[in-house]
Amino acid sequence: MKATIVSYSFSNFELDILGNKLLNRADNTELNVTNRQFVLLRILCEHSPRPVSKDELVATLWPNTHVSDWSLSRLISDTRKLLNDDGENQTLIRTERGVGFVLKGVVHNTNTKIVENTHSNFSFRLNKILVFVVLVLSFTFIAWNFAKQNDEQDLVNALQKLSEYQDNTYTAFVAQVNRRNELVEMVKTRLGVEKNQQYEKFFAQYFPQFNQQEQFVCEQMRAITSTGLMQNNQNIVDILNQTPAIFDEIQQAKALQQHLRFWLNKYHSVFKQREDMCLLYVGVEDNVPYPSGVDFAVKEWLSTNAKR
């Protein structure tokens, strides 16, 4: 008679090995655990209280596949959330710096009846079922892993394009600022006035008095708005709409989307209708300022997660 582990218990949870389920014993409910999360918890349970290295986890969870450290970190984070745990408290899954990860408080639950010699026929049938289940899970895992990798690469590609459009917008913005400052000085010098209001209002007030040279500079600024700024802002909004995973990775992405939507609405409903608007500005006055640091946040994410 041989004892076989049929489940692992930790805190209020039970990992059912035979049933391939994760149960919350506090309210007797089954949690929605993914195949990879189940494999991760099983590995940590089998090795507890010994920590499992990152390399060992990656080799088991992504066999024969190259993945970034981000993939394992995201899996650990999602599994902690599933267990009402987090990276700060680490009440269950603890990070051992320089070593790996360990699952605390694991209890091995065994059942000796499953492998009794008197039940050899049952064991044989059970083994056949388990082999079939393992094969199905393996194929499912491979398909899921392939889809997951494609999703991750799609996210990288989307953020690379977003960063490129942000750079284009900034270049256009700097060019417009130079022309804006030039026009302000021209108007102040020729008309003997001071600028004591927001740029849009300043230009609109003195637009009827612009001479030919000032009108030319104003037209240049409007052209920058209609091409470099509008086109790149629309591209950024399209990427954000098409790739919702960005909002999980870039904290300021939602604020960026709201700012640019407001900018585009103002462009179509106001700017295009009024020739006295030399530029289009959306900021604190509109209660949707451009989120500070979002350009850097995108580049930092790409430097850490983009595959080389």
Helices and strands as residue ranges (DSSP letters): E 4-10, E 13-16, E 21-24, E 29-30, H 35-47, E 52-53, H 54-61, H 69-82, E 93-96, E 100-103, E 107-111, G 112-115, G 117-119, H 120-191, H 199-206, G 207-209, H 212-224, I 225-229, H 230-242, H 246-249, H 253-269, G 271-273, G 284-286, H 294-305
